[in-house]
Amino acid sequence: MHLAFFYVLLQQSYAWSCYSILRYAIKVINLVNEGDIDSAVTERENQIQIALDIKKTHD
């Protein structure tokens, strides 16, 4: 039973991480559409770092 509980927590953590990446992606798209390329690049770099952190966590 305890193992199932931790599995659910891991899945929720993974889902929240995916949501965060999606949120950043939408923010980048909006910045590009507004013509703010420098901010879009910064946000994209943040998104890549989050993805790398998630990969390390789930490997």
C-alpha positions as CSV (number, residue, x, y, z in Angstrom):
1,M,0.0,0.0,0.0
2,H,2.8,2.4,0.8
3,L,4.4,1.7,-2.5
4,A,1.2,2.6,-4.3
5,F,1.0,5.9,-2.4
6,F,4.5,6.9,-3.5
7,Y,3.8,5.9,-7.0
8,V,0.8,8.2,-7.1
9,L,2.9,11.0,-5.6
10,L,5.5,10.5,-8.3
11,Q,2.9,10.6,-11.0
12,Q,1.4,13.8,-9.6
13,S,4.9,15.3,-9.5
14,Y,5.5,14.3,-13.1
15,A,2.2,15.7,-14.2
16,W,2.8,19.0,-12.4
17,S,6.3,19.2,-14.1
18,C,4.7,18.7,-17.5
19,Y,2.2,21.4,-16.7
20,S,5.0,23.8,-15.8
21,I,6.8,23.1,-19.1
22,L,3.5,23.6,-21.1
23,R,2.9,26.9,-19.2
24,Y,6.4,28.1,-20.1
25,A,5.9,27.1,-23.7
26,I,2.7,29.1,-24.0
27,K,4.5,32.1,-22.4
28,V,7.3,31.8,-24.9
29,I,4.9,31.7,-27.8
30,N,3.1,34.8,-26.5
31,L,6.3,36.7,-26.1
32,V,7.4,35.8,-29.6
33,N,4.0,36.9,-30.9
34,E,4.4,40.3,-29.1
35,G,7.9,40.7,-30.7
36,D,9.8,40.4,-27.4
37,I,12.4,38.0,-28.7
38,D,15.0,38.5,-25.8
39,S,12.4,37.6,-23.2
40,A,11.3,34.7,-25.2
41,V,14.8,33.3,-25.4
42,T,15.2,33.7,-21.6
43,E,12.0,31.9,-21.0
44,R,13.0,29.2,-23.4
45,E,16.3,28.7,-21.5
46,N,14.3,28.4,-18.3
47,Q,12.0,25.8,-19.9
48,I,15.0,23.8,-21.0
49,Q,16.5,23.9,-17.5
50,I,13.2,22.7,-16.0
51,A,13.1,19.8,-18.5
52,L,16.7,18.8,-17.6
53,D,15.8,18.9,-13.9
54,I,12.8,16.7,-14.5
55,K,14.8,14.2,-16.5
56,K,17.4,14.0,-13.7
57,T,14.6,13.4,-11.2
58,H,12.9,10.6,-13.2
59,D,16.1,8.8,-14.3
